Amino acid sequence: MSVRSTLLAAGAAASVLALAACASGAETPVAEGTTEDPVRIGVVSSGEAYWDTFAEAAAADGITVEIVNFSDYQLPNQGLSDGDLDLNQFQHLQFLAGYNVARGDDLTPIGATAVYPLGLYSTSHASVEEIPEGGEVAIPNDDTNQARALLVLQEAGLIALRDGGNSFSTPADVLADESRVTVTPVDAAQTALALQDVDASIVNNDFVGDAGLTAEDAIYSDDPDASAAEPYINIWVSRAEDAEDVTLNRLVEIFHTEEIEQGVIEASGGTGVIKDNDAADLQAILAEIQTNLADQ
């Protein structure tokens, strides 16, 4: 059975994310000497234990933070633009570039958090070398993850992309005569299910655990230090006019303490790789992505 027929038989559909955002419910006490007005930070993972550690460390430094949780990935940027938030921390540079270009906004990265390598998985082959000529690989079909998946496959030596590829590449950019495999785009939630019908799949970290896989099962992952991974560095984001704010930048520094970084890695199942790119570097990468996106 082909991968397409398997997915149709499964009858699976992507879940629609709830549009309402809600506060995390955690109330950070105002410690003696802390700021009276809390810094409001929009996230999509307030249940992770490292946010409590972060809030406690910030309070010890005289800064009260309020972690505001969202279930829709579009809302933390809108909340920041509207002034309802002071910072957000949930996205990578590629995602922010898409928002800024679409909305004509100038939200700005002021610090890095981590990169989460994207893995290639197989239940048929123990290594990339075992994947046969003419094999089939499933990749996520959403724009951001699809381009990254293609870059991973190119890095693994399975395909070649027109002009070397970039964070906007599509399957139409695969050079068939120079590639070892074909690619089949499917819904990101179905890439693990597709493993029963293809030689390998690129599976987003969000779906690895649900599929009974672990990061160690990947037969290949992208290099978090390669230039191709730069658009996927996760970031702290502020309004442009607040990019030099002392308190906001101090919070980025607090995030990069050993205990909090370890909590981030543990929350990712050991897949996260901490990044410490400075604001100028991140802003340069963002500017290049936005220029490329505007030219699409």
C-alpha positions as CSV (number, residue, x, y, z in Angstrom):
1,M,0.0,0.0,0.0
2,S,1.4,3.5,-0.9
3,V,1.9,6.1,1.8
4,R,-1.0,8.1,0.3
5,S,-3.4,5.2,0.6
6,T,-2.3,4.5,4.1
7,L,-3.0,8.0,5.2
8,L,-6.4,8.0,3.5
9,A,-7.2,4.7,5.2
10,A,-6.2,6.2,8.5
11,G,-8.6,9.1,8.0
12,A,-6.5,11.3,10.2
13,A,-6.8,15.0,10.1
14,A,-4.7,17.7,11.7
15,S,-6.1,19.0,15.0
16,V,-7.3,22.5,15.0
17,L,-5.5,24.5,17.7
18,A,-7.8,26.3,20.1
19,L,-7.9,30.0,19.4
20,A,-8.3,31.2,23.0
21,A,-5.3,32.0,25.0
22,C,-5.2,31.7,28.8
23,A,-2.9,32.6,31.6
24,S,-0.8,29.8,33.0
25,G,-2.5,30.2,36.4
26,A,0.9,30.4,38.1
27,E,1.1,33.5,40.3
28,T,4.6,34.7,40.9
29,P,4.8,36.5,44.3
30,V,6.4,39.9,44.3
31,A,9.5,39.4,46.4
32,E,11.1,42.2,48.4
33,G,12.9,44.5,46.0
34,T,11.3,43.1,42.9
35,T,9.6,45.1,40.2
36,E,6.0,45.9,41.1
37,D,4.8,45.6,37.5
38,P,5.5,42.1,36.2
39,V,7.2,41.4,32.9
40,R,4.6,39.5,30.9
41,I,6.1,36.7,28.8
42,G,4.0,34.8,26.2
43,V,4.8,31.1,25.8
44,V,3.2,27.9,24.6
45,S,4.8,25.6,27.2
46,S,4.1,27.1,30.6
47,G,3.6,23.6,32.1
48,E,7.4,22.9,31.8
49,A,9.1,22.9,35.2
50,Y,11.9,25.2,34.0
51,W,9.5,28.1,33.8
52,D,9.0,27.9,37.6
53,T,12.7,27.8,38.0
54,F,13.1,30.8,35.7
55,A,10.4,32.8,37.6
56,E,12.1,32.1,40.9
57,A,15.6,33.1,39.5
58,A,14.1,36.3,38.1
59,A,12.5,37.2,41.4
60,A,15.8,36.6,43.2
61,D,17.2,39.2,40.8
62,G,14.5,41.7,41.6
63,I,12.3,41.0,38.5
64,T,8.8,39.7,38.7
65,V,7.6,37.8,35.7
66,E,4.2,36.6,34.6
67,I,4.2,33.6,32.3
68,V,1.2,33.8,29.9
69,N,0.4,30.5,28.1
70,F,-1.2,30.3,24.7
71,S,-2.6,27.4,22.7
72,D,-2.5,29.2,19.3
73,Y,1.0,29.8,18.0
74,Q,-0.3,33.0,16.1
75,L,-1.3,34.8,19.3
76,P,1.9,35.4,21.2
77,N,3.3,37.6,18.4
78,Q,0.0,39.5,18.1
79,G,-0.1,40.0,21.9
80,L,3.4,41.4,21.8
81,S,2.6,43.7,18.9
82,D,-0.5,44.9,20.7
83,G,1.4,45.7,24.0
84,D,-0.3,42.9,26.0
85,L,3.0,41.2,26.4
86,D,6.5,42.4,27.1
87,L,8.3,39.4,25.6
88,N,7.6,36.1,24.0
89,Q,9.6,32.9,23.8
90,F,8.1,30.2,21.7
91,Q,9.3,30.4,18.1
92,H,12.3,30.2,15.8
93,L,13.6,32.9,13.5
94,Q,11.9,31.4,10.4
95,F,8.5,31.6,12.1
96,L,9.1,35.2,13.3
97,A,10.2,36.2,9.8
98,G,6.9,34.9,8.4
99,Y,5.0,36.9,10.9
100,N,6.9,40.1,10.4
101,V,6.6,40.0,6.6
102,A,2.9,39.1,6.6
103,R,2.0,41.8,9.2
104,G,4.5,44.5,8.2
105,D,5.8,44.3,11.8
106,D,9.3,44.6,13.2
107,L,9.3,42.3,16.3
108,T,12.9,41.7,17.2
109,P,15.0,38.8,18.6
110,I,17.0,39.8,21.6
111,G,18.4,36.4,22.6
112,A,18.6,32.8,21.6
113,T,17.4,29.7,23.5
114,A,17.9,26.4,21.7
115,V,17.8,24.5,18.4
116,Y,15.9,21.2,18.3
117,P,17.5,19.0,15.7
118,L,15.1,17.5,13.1
119,G,15.4,13.7,12.8
120,L,15.2,11.1,10.0
121,Y,13.6,7.9,11.2
122,S,13.2,4.4,9.6
123,T,11.7,1.1,10.7
124,S,13.2,-0.6,7.6
125,H,16.8,0.6,7.6
126,A,19.4,1.0,10.3
127,S,21.4,3.7,8.6
128,V,21.1,6.3,5.9
129,E,23.5,4.2,3.8
130,E,21.0,1.3,3.7
131,I,18.3,3.4,2.1
132,P,18.2,2.2,-1.5
133,E,18.5,4.2,-4.7
134,G,14.9,5.2,-5.7
135,G,13.7,4.9,-2.1
136,E,10.8,7.0,-0.8
137,V,11.0,9.4,2.2
138,A,8.1,11.2,3.8
139,I,8.4,14.8,4.9
140,P,6.1,17.2,6.7
141,N,4.0,19.3,4.2
142,D,3.8,22.6,6.1
143,D,6.0,25.3,4.6
144,T,8.5,25.7,7.5
145,N,9.1,22.1,8.3
146,Q,9.0,21.0,4.7
147,A,11.9,23.3,3.7
148,R,13.9,22.2,6.8
149,A,13.2,18.5,6.1
150,L,14.6,18.9,2.6
151,L,17.7,20.6,3.9
152,V,18.1,17.6,6.4
153,L,17.8,15.1,3.5
154,Q,20.4,17.1,1.5
155,E,22.8,17.2,4.4
156,A,22.3,13.4,4.7
157,G,23.3,13.0,1.1
158,L,19.9,11.7,0.0
159,I,18.8,14.5,-2.3
160,A,20.2,17.6,-4.0
161,L,18.4,20.9,-4.1
162,R,18.4,23.6,-6.7
163,D,21.0,26.3,-5.9
164,G,21.9,24.5,-2.7
165,G,18.5,25.0,-1.1
166,N,17.4,27.4,1.6
167,S,14.7,27.8,4.2
168,F,12.1,28.3,1.5
169,S,12.9,25.2,-0.6
170,T,10.0,23.0,-1.8
171,P,9.8,19.5,-3.3
172,A,9.9,21.2,-6.7
173,D,13.5,22.2,-6.0
174,V,14.7,18.6,-5.6
175,L,17.0,17.7,-8.5
176,A,15.8,14.3,-9.4
177,D,18.9,13.4,-11.5
178,E,21.2,14.1,-8.6
179,S,19.1,12.6,-5.8
180,R,19.0,9.1,-4.4
181,V,15.4,9.1,-3.1
182,T,12.0,10.7,-3.9
183,V,10.1,12.7,-1.3
184,T,6.5,12.5,-0.4
185,P,5.0,15.4,1.6
186,V,2.3,14.4,4.2
187,D,0.7,16.1,7.2
188,A,3.3,16.5,9.9
189,A,1.2,14.4,12.3
190,Q,1.3,11.5,9.8
191,T,5.0,11.3,9.1
192,A,5.5,8.6,11.8
193,L,2.5,6.6,10.6
194,A,4.0,6.7,7.1
195,L,7.0,4.7,8.3
196,Q,5.1,1.5,7.5
197,D,5.1,2.4,3.8
198,V,8.2,4.4,3.1
199,D,11.9,3.8,3.5
200,A,12.2,6.7,6.0
201,S,10.4,9.8,7.4
202,I,11.4,13.1,8.8
203,V,9.4,13.3,12.0
204,N,8.9,16.5,14.0
205,N,10.0,16.4,17.6
206,D,6.4,17.0,18.7
207,F,5.4,13.7,17.3
208,V,8.4,11.5,18.1
209,G,7.2,10.4,21.5
210,D,3.6,9.8,20.5
211,A,4.9,7.4,17.8
212,G,6.8,5.4,20.4
213,L,10.1,6.7,19.1
214,T,13.0,8.4,20.9
215,A,15.5,10.9,19.5
216,E,18.1,8.1,19.8
217,D,16.1,6.1,17.1
218,A,16.9,8.7,14.4
219,I,19.2,7.5,11.8
220,Y,20.2,11.1,11.0
221,S,19.6,14.5,12.5
222,D,20.6,17.9,11.2
223,D,23.7,19.6,12.6
224,P,22.5,22.3,15.0
225,D,25.7,24.3,14.4
226,A,25.5,24.3,10.6
227,S,24.4,27.5,8.8
228,A,21.4,25.6,7.5
229,A,20.1,25.4,11.1
230,E,20.3,29.1,11.8
231,P,16.7,29.9,10.7
232,Y,15.5,27.4,13.3
233,I,17.2,28.9,16.4
234,N,14.5,29.5,19.0
235,I,14.5,33.0,20.4
236,W,13.4,35.6,22.9
237,V,11.4,38.4,21.1
238,S,10.5,41.9,22.1
239,R,9.1,45.0,20.3
240,A,11.8,46.8,18.3
241,E,11.7,49.8,20.6
242,D,12.3,47.6,23.6
243,A,15.2,45.7,22.2
244,E,17.8,47.5,24.4
245,D,15.6,47.4,27.6
246,V,17.9,46.5,30.5
247,T,15.3,44.4,32.3
248,L,14.3,42.3,29.3
249,N,18.0,41.6,28.4
250,R,18.7,40.6,32.0
251,L,15.9,38.0,31.7
252,V,17.7,36.5,28.7
253,E,20.9,36.3,30.8
254,I,19.0,34.6,33.6
255,F,17.6,32.1,31.2
256,H,21.1,31.1,30.3
257,T,22.0,29.8,33.8
258,E,22.9,26.2,34.2
259,E,19.9,25.0,36.1
260,I,17.4,26.6,33.6
261,E,19.3,25.4,30.5
262,Q,19.3,21.9,31.9
263,G,15.6,22.1,32.5
264,V,15.1,23.1,28.8
265,I,17.2,20.1,27.6
266,E,15.3,17.7,29.9
267,A,11.9,19.1,28.7
268,S,13.0,18.3,25.1
269,G,13.8,14.7,25.9
270,G,17.5,15.5,25.5
271,T,17.2,16.7,21.9
272,G,17.6,20.5,22.6
273,V,20.9,22.1,21.9
274,I,21.4,25.4,23.8
275,K,22.3,28.4,21.6
276,D,23.8,31.7,22.8
277,N,23.9,33.8,19.7
278,D,23.8,37.5,20.6
279,A,21.1,39.9,19.5
280,A,23.0,41.4,16.6
281,D,23.7,38.0,15.1
282,L,20.1,36.9,15.4
283,Q,18.9,40.2,14.0
284,A,21.2,39.7,11.0
285,I,19.9,36.2,10.3
286,L,16.3,37.4,10.7
287,A,16.9,40.3,8.2
288,E,18.3,37.8,5.6
289,I,15.3,35.5,6.0
290,Q,12.8,38.4,5.7
291,T,14.6,39.6,2.6
292,N,14.4,36.2,1.0
293,L,10.8,35.7,2.1
294,A,9.8,39.1,0.6
295,D,11.4,38.0,-2.7
296,Q,9.4,34.7,-2.9
